[in-house]
Amino acid sequence: MTIQQILYVLEVASLRSVSQAAQRLYISQSALSQQLRRLEEELGYSLFTRSAHGLELTQDGEVFCAEARPVAEAWTGLCERVRRERPSERIRLRLGIGSRVYSNGLFPQIMAFFEANPRYEITLVTEAGQDVLEALRRGELDMALDRLPFNEDLADNPLFFSCPLIRERQCVLMSREDPRASRSSISVAELQGCTMMSGLEDSAEDRAMKAIARRYHISFNRVYRSDGIDTNMQLVREGVGVAMGPESFGEYFHVVAVPLAPEMQISLQFICLKSSLKRQETRQFRDYLLAVTKDSLLSADQKDDT
């Protein structure tokens, strides 16, 4: 038996749910279930039983938790004293985050991680259109959560590491009054002559838009550029023009997101220097993000299969 298993049991007992406890404990549901099974095998009895109201403690489970709570309180007190005695041990991290972090609902979970790890002193860099690879290369960022530059593949790159977190379809973003808003898809060719919203000249979003235009031999009537995604989405809502972006931008920015045809999928990625993976804090944050976004990637894979 480990102190961690005791804390797991008390959290599940408090929430009456393995899935909710796993989210609060920053581990996967399967890992938590496995730890509970191992403890029950060691104890020789079941701690929980299912009911219409969720998980309930068995009679043996009630006794176990009653005896475990003082142990957990003592452990928590010890950890707090140790942290107070070492106040200078702070790890400074600079995290670049793109707009997809907000539209995918990932930002509260990111903050929950850092709230639970106060030794990390975090600086959030949200500069629109920044080149995250160059910022990582120059040491201006420690990690980044954003899309990769258009058609960039880091699988064989000797300098950078990346892994997908949430995969989405690329869409044409338009106002709800646009006559194409009710369509199930829109071809890239139909963007010929449109007024487009983009990031600043040579930003990641601007380069992606230009790359698509070159690939499909189309040109735009006019391009409005801004360093703020909110400004661009306001122009889209007012019907000034359209933009290209992920499906989640539709609901988040109150516009219509019509998928592009042929379908294009772009992932929100965790990105860092490969050398940074030697640091415990980098690996811990990466593993946490992979755990909390696992269902999103599974859903995308299932959609691909269909």
Secondary structure, DSSP 8 states (H G I E B T S, - for coil): --HHHHHHHHHHHHHT-HHHHHHHHTS-HHHHHHHHHHHHHHHTS-SEEEETTEEEE-HHHHHHHHHHHHHHHHHHHHHHHHHHH-TT--EEEEEEE-THHHHTT-HHHHHHHHHH-TTEEEEEE--TT--HHHHHHTTS-SEEEE--STT---TT-SSEEEEEEEEEEEEEEE-TTSTTTT-S-EEGGGGTT-EEEE-STTSHHHHHHHHHHHHTT---SEEEE-S-HHHHHHHHHTTS-BEEEETHHHHHHTSEEEEEES--EEEEEEEEEGGGGGSHHHHHHHHHHHHHTHHHHHHHHHHHH-
